[in-house]
Structures are given as structure tokens and as C-alpha cells.
Amino acid sequence: MVSRATRPPGEESAAGGERFGVAARQRGDTVVLSLSGELDHDTAAPLREAIEAHLHAGAKRLVVDCAGLDFCDSTGLNVLLHGRLAAQETDARVELAGLRPPVARMFEITGAHTVFRVHAGVDEALADEPST
């Protein structure tokens, strides 16, 4: 069964479970992936699938909205880092928005915040879309 997160871009979609969810919406070549709940080893698959599906479909920019993310462990971080590398291979990029203190702290401790463009929120990220 195909996860709803892997629907073609242009359709609003959502996937996940009770502990974690991913919702996607598209605006031009930009896809916003809104995360909610706890991103960890047991819940990371929907995010991995959503990143892969949207990059495969030609998204040039993924803005990962972390405002609803309560927790992120090393598996979640690795999914985002691997997504960033996959995006670079297609001249796309992965950016983060709305990092809340507990999640932001993990990105700071690991130094991962230095490899992502980080925005205060999704509105700021969408307003700051670089011209291509």
C-alpha cells in the first residue's frame, strides 16, 4: 500500500500515525512538509517517503515545517540529512522552518543547523524564496 505522503505533488497529502504525522502542500516548485509529533526510529518512514516522492516528482525546494515537532532523535536527523544530500543531487534543497527549542537544541548540539537554511517559520521561508 502506498502512503498518502507519496502522492504526486500538487495534491495536499498527509501520512503518519498517532505519534507522528507529515502533511504536504505544494506552491510552485516548493513543497512544504509539515511535521507533527515525535520523529524517531519508529516513525521516520513517512518523512523519508515524502522527501523521496517529492524530489522524484521534481520539487526544487522542500521546506520542512518543524513547528509541530515535539521530538526528533538521531534517526529523524539522519532522514533530514540524507534528504538534503538527495536534494543536492537533483539541484534541489531542503530547508527547515519553525524549530522549537527542544528540537533546535538537538540541531545545535550536533552542528546540523549549519548545513540547513533555517527560517523562523514557514511564512518567512516562503517569503524568502530565492529566485532561480
Secondary structure, 3 states (H helix, E strand, C coil): CCCHHHCCCCCCEEEECCCEEEEEEEECCEEEEEEEEEECCCCCHHHHHHHHHHHHCCCCEEEEEEEEEEEECHHHHHHHHHHHHHHHHCCCEEEEECCCHHHHHHHHHHCHHHCCEEECCHHHHHHCCCCC
